[in-house]
Amino acid sequence: MTYIIVFIVLLLFSVAEHQVSGGWRRAMQAVAYVLLVVIAGLRYETGGDWDVYTRLFERIPSLANIHDAGVFDQEYIEPAFLWLCATVKALGGTIQGVFLIITWVNITLLVVGLRRYTPYLLTGMLVYYCLFYFALDMMYTRQSTSVLLAFVALPYAEQWKDIWKYAMLIALAALCHRMALVMIPVFFYLRLHLSNTAVVVIVSIGCVMMLTGVEWLKPVYLMVCKWLGPDVYGHALGYVKNLHYGLARGMSIGFVLNLILLALLLWKREAIEERPYGKTLFAMFVLSLVTYYYGYELLEVSNRFRFYFFISVVALFPMLLEGLEIRFNKMVCTLFVYAYLLAFCRGILFNRADAVAYQPYQNYVVYRLTEQRSSGKERIQQHKKQAKQERRELQKKHE
């Protein structure tokens, strides 16, 4: 129920922000900001990652002993997360403090980025809540800040004179999660200008490859790793066969919805690219589709990389609606946007079986004050069992 209430509040705010201004709009933005920080920041044994990060936090030395990091010889931990945990531990905090700080930083970066792209912050916050919030702020904790730093960095990718600002933000993002390094070649990709025809052809080929099951990514990946030596090849071979990382993407409603969204964006592309940074955001969305369709063989990996490109829709959706002047067109597109958002978060909002790690929502302050018994351990175990079973079933379909 908590997630539905937040969704309804953000939905009403996103509608109302087109009708009000000044103090009322700022008040709604403040409420939305606090809600997003509090829900994920004060979650207690809720989400898809809390048990992993709790164990990791316990193994990290305090700030005074940060040099004693032998425990990480077998596992890479990004410096920013390591130092944050060590600092919180030195101050007597727990993993709950880490979650709160990271969420606060993330939502602040989201607002900072949105202010650069669109005056409709609340619509952007609704988009973020539905498409990214439960994955980034409540599961992929280390990667979340990295993705949002990349989002803030995008305006500096448009001109060569700002390359140093872009490089600094991406370097900082890489300290949070090494996958942010993918944003280095993205800078040069953004120098290109693909025509509508080129975009349609590229995406269409990807769709056909995914539908027909053409394998290219795994063979290329293994071939490159084989050149790098037997040790690297052996590690890569185990990686692509892993039930978690080597699973292919199956058909879903997202396959169709993303194509409809592309059609709408192509239709209003000229109006979008006339707005500040519109060209960059559109190019990032196209790259997200390339990652989605061409990278279907490695679901988990392509999804992780795709976050850096797909985050562009947080600003693209408001831009799309801004560019519609005919009332009927705006109404239809607005309904599509809301349906699109609901389709991607309906499982968690409506407490489907695969959302057991998120439902019911547990708040740290409430559970500490009332001393209620947490069901987090049972739910996270059930979540992992369900995930493994789903992957096995998908793997059988692809065999």
N, C-alpha and C positions, 0 to 999 in steps of 0.2 A: 504493500500500500504506500510505503514511503516514496518509492521511486515514481509511482503513478502521480502522487501529489506534486512532486517536484516537476514532473513532465507537464502537468496541467498548468502549474504556476508559470513555467517558462513559456508555454504555448500562449497563454493569455497575455503575458508581457510582450511577446513578440508581435502579437496582433495590435496591442494597445500602443506600442511605441511608434506606430505609423500615424497615430491620432493625437498624441500628446507630445509636449516638449518641455524644456526647462526643468523645474524642480521635480515634477512627477516622473519624468523619464530618468533623471539621476537617481531618484529613490528606488525605482524598479531595478535599475542596474545594480544598485548597492545590495538589494535583497537577493537578486540572482547570484551575485558574486559570493555573498555569505553562504547561501545554500550550497553552491558547488564546492566551496572550501570545506564546509562542515560535514557534508554527507560522506565524502571520501576521506577527508582528513581525520575525522573522528570515528571511522568505522572500526569495529571491534570484531576480530576473527570473522571477517566478512570479505568476500572477494576471492579471486582465483589465485592469489599469491601470498597471502599473509603468513601461511605456515613456513614457506620457503624463506621468506625474508626474516621471519622471527628466528629461525635457526641460524641464518647467516649473520644476523645482528649479534647473536650470542657468541659467535666465533671470532668476531672482529675485536681486536684489542682496543683499549681505551686510548685517548689521545697521547697520554704519557708514554705508552708502549707501542705507538704506531709503527716504529721501525721493526718491531718483532712481528713480521708478517709472513713467517714461514708457512703458515696454514694455507696461504694462497698460491703455493708453488704448483699445485695441481689444478688450480681454478683461477681464471682471470676475473678480477673485480675492478671495475672502472674507478679511477682515482677519486672522482667527485663523490661517488656513493661511499667509498671507503672512508674518506675524511669526514663526511657528514655523519656517518654512523659512529665513528670514533669520537667526534666532538659531542654528539648527543649523549653517548655513554659516559664521557668524562663529566658531563653536567648532571649525571644521575638519571638521565632519561631512558626510555625504552623504545622499542620499535614503533610505538604509537606516536612518539615525538617525530620520528623520521617520516612517517606517513603524513602527519599534519604539515610539516615544513615543506615536503615535496609537493603536496597538493596546493598549498598556498602559493608557492613559486609558480606552479603550472597555471593556475587560474589567473594569476597576475600577468604572466606572459601572454596568455590567451587574450586578455583585455587589451594589453599594450599592442599586440599584433592587430586585433580587430579595429582599434582606433585608427590605424594607418590605412586600413582598406575600406571601411564602410562606416556610415553614421548609425547603422542599425546593429548595435552591439548585441541586443537581446535576441535577435534572430540568429546571429552567429553563435551565441551561447547555447541556444536551443539545439542547433545543428551539432555542436560539439558534444553536448550531453547525450544525444541520441546515437551518434556515430562513433565517438571516441572515449567518452568518459569512463564507461565500464571496463573498457579494454586497457586504456592507458593509466588512469588514476586508480583503478581497482584490480589490476593484474600485472601489467608490464611496468612496474613502478620505476625501475631504473631507466627504461627507455623513454618514459613519458616526458620528462623535462628536456631530453635531447630533441624529441620531435617538435616541441613547442619553441625551443630556441631556433630550430631551423625555420619554423613558421615566421618568427620575428625577423630572421635574417633575409628572407626573400626580397624585400624592397631594395636591399643593397646589391642584389644580383643584376639589376637592370643596367647599371653604368660601371664602366671600368674604374672610374675614379673612386668608387665605393668598395672596391674589391677587398681592401684591407679590413673594412668593417664586417663584410661578409665572412672573410677568412677567420676573424677573431671569434665571431659568434659560432661558426661551425667547429672551430677548435674547442671552444667551450662545450658545445654539444657533444663532441667526441669524448670529452672527459667524463660525460654522463653516460654515454653509450657509444661504443665504437662503430656501430652501424651508421652513425651520422656521417662517416667519411664518404658515404655514397653521394653526399651533397657537393663534393668537390667536382666530379665530372658534370653534375647537374648545372653548375655555373656556366659551362661551355655549351651544354645542350640548350640553355635558355637564350643563346645567341641566335639560334635558328628561328625561322618563321615558317611553319608548315601550313600549307593551304588547306582549305576544308576538304578538298579531294584527297590530298595526301593523308590527312587524319583518318578519313573514312576507310581508305585502302589499308592503312597500317592496322587499324583496329579490326577491320573485317578479316584480315589474314589471321590475326591472333584468335579471333572467335572460331574460325574454321579449324585451326590447329588444336584448339581446346576441345571442340566438339568431336573431331575425328581421332583425338588421342595421339597426335603426332609427337613423338618423343625427340627432343633436341637438347633440352637444358641439362638433363642428367649426363648424357653422353659427352657433351662439351665440357661440363664441369669435371667429369672423371678424366677426360683426356688431358686437360690442363694440369690437373693434380698429378697425373702420371708422369708428366714432364718434370715436375718438381721433386720427384723422388719416391721411392717405395713407401717410406714412412707416411708422407703426405697422402699418397694414393690410398694406403690402407685405412687411414683415418677417414678420408672422403668416402670410401666404399661403405664403411660402417654407417656413415652419416646419412647417405641417401637411402639406405635400407632400413634406417631407424623408423619405427612405427609412428613416432611423433614428428620428426623432421622430414622424413622422406615421403610422406603421404601426399597424394595429388588432390587438387581441388575438384570437387564434384559440382554437378549442376545445382543451381539454387536460384531463388528469385532475384538475387543480386545480379546474375548474368544479364537478365532482361532489363531490370531497373537502371543499371548503369548505361545501357545503350539508349534508353529513353532520355536519360539525363544528358548524355552526349548530344543527342539530337536537339534538345532544347538549347543547350549552350552554343551549338553551332548556329542555330537559328538567330540567337541574340549575340553572337560573337562580336560583331562590330560595336554594338553598344557597350558590351562588357570591356572590350579592349580600349575604348575611349576613356574609361575611368582609370584613376591611378592604380598601377600595378595589375590591371586586369589582364594584360597580355601574359604576364608572368604566371598568374594564378591559373589561367586557362591552359597554358603549356604544362603546368604541373599536374593538372587533372588528366590531360592526355597521357602523360607519363605513368600516372597511376593505373590507367586502363591497360597500357602496354604491360605493366608489371602483373596485373590481374590475369590477363588472357595468355600472354606468352609465358608467364612464370607458373602456370597451373600445376606443373609437375611437382613443385616443392611448395605446398600450401603454406606451411608455417613460415618458411624463409621469405617467400614473396609477400606475405602479409606484413611481416616485420618491416621490410624495406618500403612497402607501399604506404605505410603510415606517413612517411616523410613527404610523399607526393599528394596523397589523398587528403591531407589536412587542409589543402587549398579550398575544399568545398565549404569550409567554415565561413569563408568570405565570399565564395562564388555564389552560394545560394542567395544571400542578401543582394548581391550585384544583379543576379538574374531577375529578381523580383523588382528591383529598382528600375530596370530597363524596360519594364512593361507599362505602357501608357493606356492601352485599351482595357477597360474594366473587366470584360469577359475573359480576355487572355490572362490577366493578372489573377483572376479568381481561380481559373483552371490550373495555372502553374502553381499557385499557392497550395491548392488542394493536393497536387502531385507531390510537392515538396514535403508536406506534412505526412502524406502516405508513405513516401520514401523513407522518411525518418522513422516512422512507426514500424515499418517492415523490418528495419535493422535492429531495433531494440525491443521488439514485442516479447521476445522470450523472457527477458528479465522483468519487464514491466508487468507481465501477466503471469509470472511465476510458473513458467514451464519447467518440466522435469530437469532439463539441462541447465537451469539457472539455480540449482540447489545451493551453490556456493555463495550466491548473492542474497537469497531469500531464506528466512526473513532478515531484514536489515537489522544489524545490532550496532548501537551507538556506545562508544567507550564510556562516556560520562554517565549515561543512564545505567549501564550495566555495573559500573563501579559504585554508584550511589545506592542502587537498589539491591546489589549483590545477587543479581539473577544468574542462573546457571547458563553458560554459553553452550550453544549447540554447534559451534564452529568446527570443532574437530571431527565430529560425525559427518557434518555436511561437506567438508573439504575432501574427506575420504570417499564419500559417495560421489562427489563431483569427479574425482580422478578415475574411479571405476567406470563411471558412465562415459567419460572421455575416451578411455582405452577401448571400451566396447564399441563406441561409435567409429573409432579409427579402424578397428578390425573389420567392421562391417563395410566401411568405405574401401578398405584395401581389397576385400573380396570382390567388390563390384568392379574394381579396376584390373583384377587378375584375369 
